[in-house]
Amino acid sequence: MSGGNREVRSFDAYICDDDPSVLEVLTSFMELRGVHVKAMTSGQDLIEAINQQPPRLVLLDVMMPVVNGYAVFSSIKSMTRAFGIHVYFISALPERNLAWYAKTNGADGYVTKPFSLKDIDAVLAATGIPTI
């Protein structure tokens, strides 16, 4: 058995959205900026991933089938391993609804769909994730 020291790089960000095109755009953009990203389509997958390895940032869609983003966020907040994770909602819901929910429940912020890549750069800057 070889004993090579292989460093496992942790994820900087998890993206959870049921729309594959949104995942593709966000993942590609963030990876081009040097951010190590893991994308998933269900809230349950996100919760399991956080339990295994918490990231620095979660971009979480609100309107998803089975379990919506608000319920997933509530679960994340109750997890000890999730302490210090920055959570931003991404949604096509009206901005006032997102702003109210994020502020009232302790999320770091929100990005409305359709979003611009400048919006994502602002999130990365606000969370202190280094980019290239």
N, C-alpha and C positions, 0 to 999 in steps of 0.2 A: 504494500500500500504506500503510495507516495504521500509525503507530508508537506506539499506545497502550501504556502500561506497565500491563499486567494482572498483578497478583500472583497466583501460583499458591500456594494454601495447601497445606501438607503435611498428611498424615494423622497424627492423634494415635495412632490405634489401628487395627489390622487384626484382624478376627475370622474365624476359619476353623472351620467346623462343617458337617457334611453335612446337618444338620437345619434346613430353612428356617424353622421356627417359632422355634428357638433364635436363629438369626441375626436374625429380625425383632424379637424381644423385646430382645435385647442392643443392636442397632443403634438402635432407637427410644429406649430408655432412655438410652443414652450420648449420642445426639444432643440429647435434651432437656436433658441436663446440659452441653451446649456442646462436646462432644467430636466432632471431625471423624473419622468412622469409614468404613472400607471393609470390606465383608463379602464373603467368598468361600466356596465349598463344597469346594475341593480344595487339598491341600497343595502341588501343583505351582503352582497359581495364586498361593498365598501366597509361595512362594519367588521366583517371577518378580516379584511386586509389591515384595518387599523389595529385590531387585536393582535395581529402577527407583527406588524411593523408600522408604528405611527409615522405619518409624514409631517412636514412642516405646514402644508397647505392642503385644503380640500375645496374644490369647486364642485358644488352640489346643485343639481337641477331640482326644482321644486315639484314640477308636474311629471311624475313617473308612475307607471303602472305598479300594481301590487302594494308597494309602500311608498308614499310620497316623501319628498325631501324634508318636509317639516318633521315627520315622524322619525326619519333617519337622523336628523339633527338632534332631536330630543334624545335618541339613543346614544349618539356620540357624546353629548354633554354629560351623560351619566357614567361614561367610561373613564376610569382612572388613567388608563394609558393614553387617553385623548387630551390630557391636560396640556395646554400650550399650543394646540393645533389651531391654525387660523382657518376659519370656515367662511366662505363666501358663497352666497346663493347665486345661481344663474337661472333666469326664467324670463318668459314672455309675459308674465303677470304684470299688471300695472305697477309702475315704480312706487307709488305711495303704499301699496300693499307690501311690497318687498321691504321698503325702508322701514315701515312700522314693525314688521315681524322681526327683521334683523336687529333693530335697536331694542325692541322689547325683550327678545329672547337671548341676547348675548352673542349673536353672530358678528363677525368682523365687518361684514358688508355684503354688497350684492352687485351683480352686473346684469343689466337687462338685455334680453335678446330682442332684436339682433344686436350683437355687441361689436365693438371695433377692437382691433388688436391693441390699440392704445389703452383701452380699458383693461386688458389683460396685463399689459406692461405696468399699469398703475397698481394693480393687485400685487404683482411680483415685487414692485418697489416697496409697497406698504408693508409687506410681510418680511422684507429683508432677505429674500432669496436671491443669491447672486446670479447674475445673468451675463452672457457674453454679447 
